[in-house]
Amino acid sequence: MDRHVLEEVLACPSLPSLPTVATRIIELTNNPDVSVDELAEAIRWDQALSARILRTVNSSYYGLRERCTTIHKALLLLGMRPVKALALGFSLIDAVDYESEGGLDYRAYWRRAIYTAQAAKAIARAAGGCEPDEAFLVGMLQDVGMIALHHALGDDYDAVLAETGGDHAKLCRAELEHLDIQHPDIGAMLAEAWNFPSDLTIPIRYHERPTAAPGNTAAITRCVAMGNAVHDALTDDDPTPAIRRLYTRGKQWFSLTPSSIDLIIRDVATSSQEISRLFRLDTGAFADAEEILAQAEQRLVAMSREEPRATYAAEDLAKTFACIGENDPLTGAVGPSGFDQAVRAAFGAARAGEMTLTIVQVVIDHLDGIEKTQGPVTRDELVIGVAAILHRHFEPLGGIVCRPTPNLFSVVLPRTTRAQATAATGAFRAQLPDAVERWLPALRQAQIDVTASIGIATLDATTASQFATPSDLVTGATHAVRDVVRAGGNDVRTAAPPRAEAA
């Protein structure tokens, strides 16, 4: 870090400064024994701030059953943390010059802050492990270092911003390359100067590299990092990379399903409109979440067609076990030899008790009949789309989506229990009919419902005696899916447990 640049930034007389009431609120809330009366009295000193908070808590955003006429009542009805977040949020807006001048796009700045803050709050609420309103505050504060650098360095910092072309993902690297300093560090220093607690300043410092955050701040930092990905999904020209990143991180970090991520994206798209109005911020045109999710889904289908590839999990397993063969040319799923290698590579570790291994076999019901009535092109489009949905639901679990035969998909799931696989399978089956309707309207017009038959087999401590070889495990899942097909399809069965367990 360039000490001269740092000193120049921190000595800048026009750095943002919080109002006196905000400083007092921070001081009070740093004390775990602060009373509602003390906090209410501090906020009441600023009548304009009090009015803004009351207007906000009485809005439809909070949906209170009774009107709130005093700050004291707001604190009792909502709790200290939400009111504190509102008070400091309004104070932060007042502290940051909103005039777009030079190279800093304030509209984009506040759009990123609001979308990320709302998303971080929603993710924290869904995942647990940290306070949603604290996550909201970090989302609002995360990029305040950009404001400081812009004020202190002027044209020099504007040149760095110009080099990124508005791509925030390139910003830290450009800052380090040209200034030997980066905005997360400056933002954390500024928050420390405002006397924010370390539980908030540390996530600001690490929000661009969340996996490096210390243990006690890891959860909130990851909520904010995922909040940034929600912002990207709602604002990027192509939302697909951000949504895939959300699915993967959501599963790895918080055990969130793709469906729960979709709900969060929808919630943020709606709630950010209202919070922008309440904060009186111009954040530009609002995103249409339904259109964005549909676009991403179609793009995933197109990627499966255009770019045959192994899944991320398959690539990781390939590095570990030196396996995975050629991809299926139609769907991009792992081909027959790769499926065999993946099962064999993971089976050894599972038999040794190092992990659980699950195989999921998937058959598209009545696929040959669909080809006869709708033609081979529709059949191929359907197969490609199903592969994309399988990737979506099983990649976050570390699954390797394979196509060993033209009529069969197989998913290899290292470190995945039967219950986890069953839950993902249920989500896949629930989404399949509606998704197919969107990208294959011809099937809808022909009144053809697309369903799937699924068989599951798991190697764990209870089934070790049943599955002695990789072939046994695959056969178990194959027999299970065959039973579903023979019974009429559109169902899930698991391979029978060992007889000793059944007894």
Residue, then its C-alpha position, 0 to 999 in steps of 0.5 A: m500500500d502506497r503510504h503517500v497516497l493513503e496519507e493524501v486520501l485520509a488528509c483530504p478535507s472534503l472526505p464524507s463526514l457523518p452528522t452529529v446524530a449519526t455519530r451519537i447513534i453509533e456511540l450508543t449502539n456500540n454499548p450492548d446495554v443501551s436503552v430504547d429511551e436513550l436511542a430514541e432521544a438521540i434520534r429526536w435531536d434531528q427532527a428532519l431525520s426523525a421525520r424521514i424514519l417515521r415516514t419510512v416505517n409507516s410505508s408499505y415496505y414495513g407493513l405495520r398494522e398500526r401507525c407509528t407516530t414517535i421514534h420510541k414507538a418505532l423502536l418498540l415495534l421494529g427493534m433497535r437494529p432496523v431503526k439504527a440501519l435506517a438512521l445510519g442509511f439516511s445519514l450516509i446518504d447525506a454525507v455523500d455528495y450526490e452531484s455526478e461530477g468527474g468520472l464517478d457515476y453516482r447513480a450507478y454507485w447508489r444503485r449498487a449500494i441499494y441493490t446489494a444492501q437489500a439482497a444482503k439483508a434478504i440472504a442473511r434472513a434466508a440463511g441465518g448466521c448474521e443480523p439482516d440489518e447489519a448486512f444491509l448496513v455493510g451493503m450500503l457502506q461497502d463502496v464508500g472508499m470510492i467516494a473518498l478516493h474520488h474526493a481526494l485524488g480527483d482526476d487521478y482516480d477518475a482515470v482509474l474508473a475510466e479504465t474499468g469502463g464501468d465494470h466494477a469487477k475490474l476496479c480493485r485490480a485497476e486501483l492496485e495497479h495505478l494507485d497501490i491502494q484499493h477502495p475496500d481498505i479506504g472504506a474500512m478506514l473511513a468507517e473506523a474513523w466514524n467509530f463503526p464496530s469491527d463487526l461492520t468495518i471488517p466486512i467492508r474491508y473484505h467484501e471483494r474477497p469474501t473467502a478471506a474474511p475472518g471467521n466471526t465476520a465470514a457470514i456477513t461478508r459472504c451475504v454482501a458478496m452474494g448481494n453484489a452478485v444479485h446486483d450484477a444479475l439485475t443490471d448486467d446485459d447478460p445476467t447468466p454468469a451472475i446467476r450461476r455464481l449465485y446458485t453455486r455460492g448460495k449452495q456452498w456457503f449457505s445451503l440455499t437452493p436455486s429456487s430460494i435464490d430466484l425468490i431473493i432476486r425477485d424480492v430485491a427487484t421489487s423492494s429496491q424500487e420502494i427503498s430507493r423512493l423512500f431514500r429519495l435516491d435516483t438509481g435509474a430504471f428498475a429491473d424486471a426480475e421475471e424477464i431476467l430469470a427467463q433470459a438467464e434460463q434461455r441462455l443456460v440452454a443456449m450455452s449447453r448447445e453452443e459450448p459443450r463442457a464439463t461442469y465445474a464439479a467435473e473439472d474439479l474432480a478431473k484435477t483430483f482424480a485425473c478423470i473425465g472423458e469427452n463431452d456429449p456433443l449435443t448437451g455439453a454433459v460429460g459423456p459415457s467414458g467420463f461418467d464411468q471414470a467419475v463414478r470409479a474415481a469417487f467410489g473408492a473414497a466413498r467405500a473408504g468412508e471418506m465421503t458419501l456418493t449418490i448416483v441419480q439416473v434421469v429418464i425423460d418420459h415418452l421421449d421417443g413418442i415426442e420425437k415421433t409426433q414433434g420431430p427430431v429437432t424438438r427432441d434435441e431442443l428438449v434434451i438440451g433444455v433438460a441438461a441445462i436444468l439439471h446443471r442448474h439444480f445439481e451443480p451447486l451440490g457439486g454434481i457432475v451431469c453426464r449423458p451416458t446414453p441418448n435416453l439417459f442422464s446420470v448425475v454423479l454426486p460426491r459428498t451428497t446424501r440421499a436426502q440432499a439428492t432427493a431434495a434437489t430432484g424434487a426441485f428439478r421435477a417441479q421446475l421442469p414442466d414450466a421451464v419446457e413451456r417457456w422454451l418449447p411452446a410447440l409442446r404446450q400447443a400440442q398439450i404435451d406435459v414433459t415429466a421425468s422418471i428418476g432413480i437414486a442410489t447412495l453409497d454410505a455407511t448403511t449401504a456399503s454391504q449392498f454396493a461392493t463395486p461401482s457397477d453395483l451402485v450404478t445398477g441400483a440407480t438404474h433398476a430404480v429408474r426402470d421401476v419408475v418407467r414401468a409403473g408409468g413414469n413421473d416419479v422418484r424411487t431410491a434403490a432398496p436399502p440392505r435387508a439388514e437395515a429393512a429388518 
